[in-house]
Amino acid sequence: MRESANSLSCAEFQAQLPELIVYGETIGNHPHFQSCKLCRALLTDLDTIAQAARQLFPIEEPPDALWKQIESEIAKEESDNKLR
């Protein structure tokens, strides 16, 4: 049987963190997070690391011409497959 969110240990909560993040859960509302200073500090550290990583590797949008080239190649491949 699964324990309630209020009685999770730090290890159990931290094991669930990736899943909570992936599914877009509001971690700040999680009962363990609200009651555990250690896990709040961990999440603050993880957020700081993520922000630093975004600065090291900024997201850049490819030029519009690249998307047109990709679409053209896909259309060509689909056309070639229909001819076979």
Long-range contacts (C-beta under 8 A, 24 or more apart in sequence): 4-31, 5-30, 5-31, 5-32, 6-31, 6-32, 6-35, 8-32, 10-36, 10-38, 10-39, 13-39, 14-39, 14-42, 17-43
